């Protein structure tokens, strides 16, 4: 017999995905709630992994985020086929970081900040400047 999944982790992962998708779209929790016809406190509870949404609610959330249910559940779906190369890379970075602890995320953040600063300072990789 297989061991049952840890539902707290599943809810937390779903909540993190919802938050990331909401922020990527630039929505506040209030905006998101309006788009889903849910209360903003419910959205917050979903994002913290405190709620156990029904399939109907997950469909409403997916529609509010303008993604398909596969994307909301973290599975490759039709939505990912339409992503640009940059969006796929950003998504991969987020997937990697979600698996790491706060120390690793802080280190990655500092590293990215330094690379961007260095790139801006020395105009490296800037197509507009012909480098």
Secondary structure by P-SEA (a helix, b strand, c coil): cccccaaaaaaaaaaaaaaaaaaaacccaaaaaaaacccaaaaaaaaaccccccaaaaaaaaaaacccccccccccccccccccaaaaaaaaaaaaaaaccaaaaaaaaaaaaaaaaaaaacccccccccc
